[in-house]
């Protein structure tokens, strides 16, 4: 199955729970859990957001779908966004939070805070 962008899908749709379990197992088998305090994960997340920001830093506004970007640039972006997501999922897990439910609750809260206007 192809996604809407130019990159073919390589994996089935993945849940946050699957990502959480995979990243937890990845850290566990490497004995990295001792380093993954909430503070350390947050700092790592901030670092990855910085790396993600650097990709856009001098590009100005870009169009949706990144039609003028090279495959290499898109791949680099994909990797940095993935790093951010994985650290965020891991931070939520280490803090004992259900990220998916928290996000859905936040959408409901935002809908109440910002109701549709005519």
PAKE-11719 format. One record per residue: residue number from 1; residue in one letter; chain; x, y, z of N, C-alpha, C in turn. Coordinates in steps of 0.2 Angstrom, whole numbers. Example, Ala and Ser with C-alpha at 12.3 -4.5 7.8 and 13.67 -1.06 7.14 Angstrom:
2
tise seq:1&type:A&mol:A&nx:66&ny:-28&nz:39&cax:62&cay:-22&caz:39&cx:66&cy:-16&cz:39
tise seq:2&type:S&mol:A&nx:64&ny:-11&nz:35&cax:68&cay:-5&caz:36&cx:64&cy:0&cz:39
//
This chain:
118
tise seq:1&type:X&mol:A&nx:4&ny:-6&nz:0&cax:0&cay:0&caz:0&cx:4&cy:6&cz:0
tise seq:2&type:X&mol:A&nx:3&ny:11&nz:-4&cax:7&cay:17&caz:-4&cx:4&cy:23&cz:0
tise seq:3&type:X&mol:A&nx:8&ny:27&nz:3&cax:5&cay:32&caz:7&cx:4&cy:38&cz:2
tise seq:4&type:X&mol:A&nx:1&ny:44&nz:5&cax:0&cay:49&caz:0&cx:6&cy:53&cz:-2
tise seq:5&type:X&mol:A&nx:12&ny:52&nz:1&cax:18&cay:55&caz:-1&cx:21&cy:51&cz:-6
tise seq:6&type:X&mol:A&nx:27&ny:52&nz:-7&cax:31&cay:49&caz:-12&cx:35&cy:43&cz:-9
tise seq:7&type:X&mol:A&nx:35&ny:42&nz:-3&cax:38&cay:36&caz:0&cx:33&cy:31&cz:1
tise seq:8&type:X&mol:A&nx:35&ny:25&nz:-1&cax:31&cay:19&caz:0&cx:31&cy:17&cz:7
tise seq:9&type:X&mol:A&nx:25&ny:14&nz:9&cax:24&cay:12&caz:16&cx:28&cy:6&cz:17
tise seq:10&type:X&mol:A&nx:32&ny:5&nz:22&cax:36&cay:-1&caz:23&cx:33&cy:-5&cz:29
tise seq:11&type:X&mol:A&nx:29&ny:-2&nz:33&cax:27&cay:-6&caz:39&cx:19&cy:-5&cz:39
tise seq:12&type:X&mol:A&nx:16&ny:-9&nz:43&cax:9&cay:-8&caz:44&cx:8&cy:-2&cz:49
tise seq:13&type:X&mol:A&nx:2&ny:1&nz:49&cax:0&cay:6&caz:54&cx:2&cy:4&cz:61
tise seq:14&type:X&mol:A&nx:6&ny:8&nz:64&cax:8&cay:6&caz:71&cx:5&cy:11&cz:76
tise seq:15&type:X&mol:A&nx:3&ny:7&nz:82&cax:0&cay:11&caz:87&cx:5&cy:14&cz:92
tise seq:16&type:X&mol:A&nx:3&ny:19&nz:96&cax:8&cay:22&caz:101&cx:10&cy:16&cz:106
tise seq:17&type:X&mol:A&nx:5&ny:12&nz:107&cax:7&cay:6&caz:112&cx:13&cy:2&cz:109
tise seq:18&type:X&mol:A&nx:12&ny:0&nz:102&cax:17&cay:-4&caz:99&cx:24&cy:0&cz:99
tise seq:19&type:X&mol:A&nx:24&ny:6&nz:98&cax:30&cay:10&caz:98&cx:33&cy:10&cz:105
tise seq:20&type:X&mol:A&nx:29&ny:11&nz:110&cax:31&cay:12&caz:117&cx:34&cy:5&cz:119
tise seq:21&type:X&mol:A&nx:31&ny:-1&nz:117&cax:34&cay:-7&caz:119&cx:40&cy:-8&cz:115
tise seq:22&type:X&mol:A&nx:41&ny:-6&nz:109&cax:47&cay:-8&caz:105&cx:53&cy:-3&cz:108
tise seq:23&type:X&mol:A&nx:51&ny:3&nz:109&cax:57&cay:7&caz:112&cx:59&cy:5&cz:119
tise seq:24&type:X&mol:A&nx:54&ny:3&nz:123&cax:56&cay:0&caz:130&cx:60&cy:-6&cz:129
tise seq:25&type:X&mol:A&nx:58&ny:-10&nz:125&cax:62&cay:-16&caz:124&cx:69&cy:-15&cz:121
tise seq:26&type:X&mol:A&nx:70&ny:-10&nz:117&cax:76&cay:-8&caz:114&cx:81&cy:-5&cz:119
tise seq:27&type:X&mol:A&nx:78&ny:-1&nz:124&cax:82&cay:2&caz:129&cx:84&cy:-4&cz:134
tise seq:28&type:X&mol:A&nx:79&ny:-8&nz:136&cax:80&cay:-13&caz:141&cx:86&cy:-18&cz:139
tise seq:29&type:X&mol:A&nx:86&ny:-21&nz:133&cax:91&cay:-25&caz:131&cx:98&cy:-22&cz:131
tise seq:30&type:X&mol:A&nx:98&ny:-16&nz:130&cax:104&cay:-12&caz:130&cx:106&cy:-10&cz:137
tise seq:31&type:X&mol:A&nx:102&ny:-11&nz:142&cax:103&cay:-9&caz:149&cx:104&cy:-1&cz:149
tise seq:32&type:X&mol:A&nx:99&ny:2&nz:146&cax:99&cay:9&caz:146&cx:94&cy:12&cz:150
tise seq:33&type:X&mol:A&nx:90&ny:8&nz:153&cax:85&cay:11&caz:158&cx:87&cy:15&cz:163
tise seq:34&type:X&mol:A&nx:93&ny:13&nz:166&cax:96&cay:17&caz:171&cx:97&cy:25&cz:169
tise seq:35&type:X&mol:A&nx:98&ny:26&nz:163&cax:99&cay:33&caz:160&cx:93&cy:36&cz:158
tise seq:36&type:X&mol:A&nx:87&ny:33&nz:158&cax:81&cay:36&caz:155&cx:77&cy:38&cz:161
tise seq:37&type:X&mol:A&nx:79&ny:43&nz:164&cax:75&cay:47&caz:169&cx:70&cy:52&cz:165
tise seq:38&type:X&mol:A&nx:65&ny:54&nz:168&cax:61&cay:59&caz:164&cx:65&cy:65&cz:162
tise seq:39&type:X&mol:A&nx:69&ny:67&nz:167&cax:74&cay:73&caz:165&cx:78&cy:72&cz:159
tise seq:40&type:X&mol:A&nx:82&ny:66&nz:159&cax:86&cay:64&caz:154&cx:82&cy:64&cz:147
tise seq:41&type:X&mol:A&nx:77&ny:60&nz:147&cax:73&cay:60&caz:141&cx:70&cy:66&cz:139
tise seq:42&type:X&mol:A&nx:68&ny:71&nz:143&cax:66&cay:77&caz:141&cx:72&cy:81&cz:138
tise seq:43&type:X&mol:A&nx:78&ny:81&nz:141&cax:83&cay:84&caz:138&cx:85&cy:81&cz:131
tise seq:44&type:X&mol:A&nx:85&ny:75&nz:130&cax:86&cay:71&caz:124&cx:81&cy:74&cz:119
tise seq:45&type:X&mol:A&nx:75&ny:74&nz:121&cax:69&cay:76&caz:117&cx:70&cy:83&cz:114
tise seq:46&type:X&mol:A&nx:72&ny:88&nz:119&cax:74&cay:95&caz:117&cx:79&cy:95&cz:112
tise seq:47&type:X&mol:A&nx:84&ny:91&nz:113&cax:90&cay:91&caz:108&cx:88&cy:88&cz:101
tise seq:48&type:X&mol:A&nx:83&ny:83&nz:101&cax:81&cay:81&caz:94&cx:76&cy:86&cz:91
tise seq:49&type:X&mol:A&nx:72&ny:90&nz:95&cax:68&cay:95&caz:92&cx:73&cy:100&cz:89
tise seq:50&type:X&mol:A&nx:78&ny:102&nz:92&cax:83&cay:106&caz:89&cx:86&cy:104&cz:83
tise seq:51&type:X&mol:A&nx:88&ny:97&nz:82&cax:90&cay:95&caz:76&cx:85&cy:95&cz:71
tise seq:52&type:X&mol:A&nx:78&ny:94&nz:73&cax:73&cay:94&caz:68&cx:72&cy:102&cz:66
tise seq:53&type:X&mol:A&nx:73&ny:106&nz:70&cax:72&cay:113&caz:68&cx:78&cy:116&cz:63
tise seq:54&type:X&mol:A&nx:83&ny:113&nz:64&cax:89&cay:115&caz:60&cx:87&cy:113&cz:52
tise seq:55&type:X&mol:A&nx:83&ny:108&nz:51&cax:82&cay:106&caz:44&cx:78&cy:112&cz:41
tise seq:56&type:X&mol:A&nx:74&ny:115&nz:45&cax:69&cay:121&caz:42&cx:72&cy:127&cz:43
tise seq:57&type:X&mol:A&nx:78&ny:128&nz:47&cax:80&cay:134&caz:49&cx:81&cy:140&cz:43
tise seq:58&type:X&mol:A&nx:84&ny:138&nz:38&cax:85&cay:143&caz:32&cx:81&cy:142&cz:26
tise seq:59&type:X&mol:A&nx:76&ny:138&nz:27&cax:72&cay:136&caz:21&cx:66&cy:141&cz:20
tise seq:60&type:X&mol:A&nx:65&ny:145&nz:25&cax:59&cay:150&caz:24&cx:52&cy:145&cz:24
tise seq:61&type:X&mol:A&nx:47&ny:148&nz:22&cax:41&cay:144&caz:22&cx:42&cy:138&cz:16
tise seq:62&type:X&mol:A&nx:39&ny:132&nz:18&cax:39&cay:127&caz:13&cx:32&cy:124&cz:12
tise seq:63&type:X&mol:A&nx:31&ny:122&nz:6&cax:24&cay:119&caz:4&cx:22&cy:113&cz:8
tise seq:64&type:X&mol:A&nx:16&ny:112&nz:9&cax:14&cay:105&caz:11&cx:16&cy:100&cz:7
tise seq:65&type:X&mol:A&nx:18&ny:94&nz:9&cax:20&cay:89&caz:5&cx:28&cy:89&cz:3
tise seq:66&type:X&mol:A&nx:30&ny:95&nz:4&cax:38&cay:96&caz:3&cx:39&cy:95&cz:-5
tise seq:67&type:X&mol:A&nx:35&ny:97&nz:-10&cax:36&cay:96&caz:-17&cx:43&cy:97&cz:-19
tise seq:68&type:X&mol:A&nx:47&ny:102&nz:-16&cax:53&cay:104&caz:-19&cx:59&cy:102&cz:-15
tise seq:69&type:X&mol:A&nx:58&ny:97&nz:-11&cax:63&cay:94&caz:-7&cx:66&cy:88&cz:-10
tise seq:70&type:X&mol:A&nx:72&ny:86&nz:-10&cax:75&cay:80&caz:-12&cx:73&cy:74&cz:-8
tise seq:71&type:X&mol:A&nx:73&ny:68&nz:-11&cax:72&cay:62&caz:-7&cx:77&cy:62&cz:-1
tise seq:72&type:X&mol:A&nx:83&ny:64&nz:-2&cax:87&cay:64&caz:4&cx:85&cy:69&cz:10
tise seq:73&type:X&mol:A&nx:83&ny:75&nz:8&cax:81&cay:79&caz:13&cx:74&cy:77&cz:16
tise seq:74&type:X&mol:A&nx:70&ny:74&nz:13&cax:64&cay:71&caz:16&cx:66&cy:65&cz:20
tise seq:75&type:X&mol:A&nx:70&ny:61&nz:18&cax:73&cay:55&caz:23&cx:76&cy:58&cz:29
tise seq:76&type:X&mol:A&nx:80&ny:63&nz:29&cax:83&cay:66&caz:34&cx:77&cy:69&cz:39
tise seq:77&type:X&mol:A&nx:72&ny:72&nz:36&cax:67&cay:75&caz:40&cx:63&cy:69&cz:44
tise seq:78&type:X&mol:A&nx:62&ny:64&nz:40&cax:58&cay:58&caz:43&cx:62&cy:55&cz:49
tise seq:79&type:X&mol:A&nx:68&ny:55&nz:48&cax:72&cay:52&caz:54&cx:72&cy:57&cz:60
tise seq:80&type:X&mol:A&nx:73&ny:63&nz:59&cax:73&cay:68&caz:64&cx:66&cy:68&cz:68
tise seq:81&type:X&mol:A&nx:60&ny:68&nz:64&cax:54&cay:68&caz:67&cx:53&cy:61&cz:70
tise seq:82&type:X&mol:A&nx:55&ny:56&nz:68&cax:55&cay:49&caz:71&cx:59&cy:50&cz:78
tise seq:83&type:X&mol:A&nx:64&ny:53&nz:78&cax:68&cay:53&caz:85&cx:64&cy:57&cz:90
tise seq:84&type:X&mol:A&nx:61&ny:63&nz:88&cax:56&cay:66&caz:92&cx:51&cy:62&cz:95
tise seq:85&type:X&mol:A&nx:47&ny:59&nz:90&cax:42&cay:54&caz:92&cx:44&cy:49&cz:97
tise seq:86&type:X&mol:A&nx:49&ny:46&nz:96&cax:52&cay:40&caz:100&cx:53&cy:43&cz:107
tise seq:87&type:X&mol:A&nx:57&ny:48&nz:107&cax:58&cay:51&caz:114&cx:52&cy:53&cz:118
tise seq:88&type:X&mol:A&nx:47&ny:56&nz:114&cax:41&cay:58&caz:117&cx:37&cy:52&cz:120
tise seq:89&type:X&mol:A&nx:37&ny:47&nz:116&cax:33&cay:41&caz:118&cx:37&cy:38&cz:124
tise seq:90&type:X&mol:A&nx:43&ny:38&nz:124&cax:47&cay:35&caz:130&cx:46&cy:39&cz:136
tise seq:91&type:X&mol:A&nx:46&ny:46&nz:135&cax:45&cay:50&caz:141&cx:38&cy:49&cz:144
tise seq:92&type:X&mol:A&nx:33&ny:49&nz:140&cax:27&cay:48&caz:142&cx:26&cy:41&cz:146
tise seq:93&type:X&mol:A&nx:30&ny:36&nz:143&cax:30&cay:29&caz:147&cx:33&cy:29&cz:153
tise seq:94&type:X&mol:A&nx:39&ny:32&nz:154&cax:43&cay:33&caz:160&cx:39&cy:37&cz:165
tise seq:95&type:X&mol:A&nx:35&ny:42&nz:163&cax:31&cay:45&caz:168&cx:24&cy:42&cz:169
tise seq:96&type:X&mol:A&nx:23&ny:36&nz:166&cax:17&cay:33&caz:168&cx:11&cy:36&cz:165
tise seq:97&type:X&mol:A&nx:12&ny:39&nz:159&cax:6&cay:42&caz:156&cx:4&cy:38&cz:149
tise seq:98&type:X&mol:A&nx:-2&ny:38&nz:148&cax:-5&cay:35&caz:142&cx:-5&cy:41&cz:137
tise seq:99&type:X&mol:A&nx:0&ny:41&nz:132&cax:0&cay:47&caz:128&cx:-5&cy:47&cz:123
tise seq:100&type:X&mol:A&nx:-8&ny:42&nz:120&cax:-13&cay:42&caz:116&cx:-20&cy:45&cz:119
tise seq:101&type:X&mol:A&nx:-21&ny:42&nz:125&cax:-27&cay:45&caz:128&cx:-26&cy:52&cz:130
tise seq:102&type:X&mol:A&nx:-20&ny:54&nz:132&cax:-19&cay:61&caz:134&cx:-20&cy:65&cz:128
tise seq:103&type:X&mol:A&nx:-18&ny:63&nz:122&cax:-19&cay:67&caz:116&cx:-26&cy:68&cz:114
tise seq:104&type:X&mol:A&nx:-30&ny:62&nz:115&cax:-37&cay:63&caz:113&cx:-40&cy:67&cz:118
tise seq:105&type:X&mol:A&nx:-39&ny:67&nz:124&cax:-42&cay:71&caz:129&cx:-40&cy:79&cz:128
tise seq:106&type:X&mol:A&nx:-34&ny:80&nz:125&cax:-32&cay:87&caz:124&cx:-36&cy:89&cz:118
tise seq:107&type:X&mol:A&nx:-37&ny:85&nz:113&cax:-41&cay:87&caz:107&cx:-48&cy:89&cz:109
tise seq:108&type:X&mol:A&nx:-51&ny:85&nz:114&cax:-58&cay:87&caz:116&cx:-57&cy:94&cz:120
tise seq:109&type:X&mol:A&nx:-52&ny:95&nz:124&cax:-52&cay:101&caz:128&cx:-51&cy:107&cz:123
tise seq:110&type:X&mol:A&nx:-47&ny:106&nz:118&cax:-46&cay:111&caz:113&cx:-52&cy:113&cz:109
tise seq:111&type:X&mol:A&nx:-56&ny:108&nz:108&cax:-62&cay:109&caz:104&cx:-67&cy:113&cz:109
tise seq:112&type:X&mol:A&nx:-67&ny:112&nz:115&cax:-71&cay:116&caz:120&cx:-68&cy:123&cz:121
tise seq:113&type:X&mol:A&nx:-62&ny:124&nz:121&cax:-58&cay:130&caz:122&cx:-59&cy:135&cz:115
tise seq:114&type:X&mol:A&nx:-59&ny:131&nz:110&cax:-59&cay:135&caz:103&cx:-65&cy:132&cz:99
tise seq:115&type:X&mol:A&nx:-71&ny:134&nz:101&cax:-77&cay:131&caz:97&cx:-77&cy:134&cz:90
tise seq:116&type:X&mol:A&nx:-81&ny:131&nz:86&cax:-82&cay:133&caz:79&cx:-86&cy:140&cz:79
tise seq:117&type:X&mol:A&nx:-84&ny:144&nz:75&cax:-87&cay:151&caz:74&cx:-90&cy:151&cz:67
tise seq:118&type:X&mol:A&nx:-96&ny:155&nz:67&cax:-99&cay:155&caz:61&cx:-96&cy:160&cz:56
//
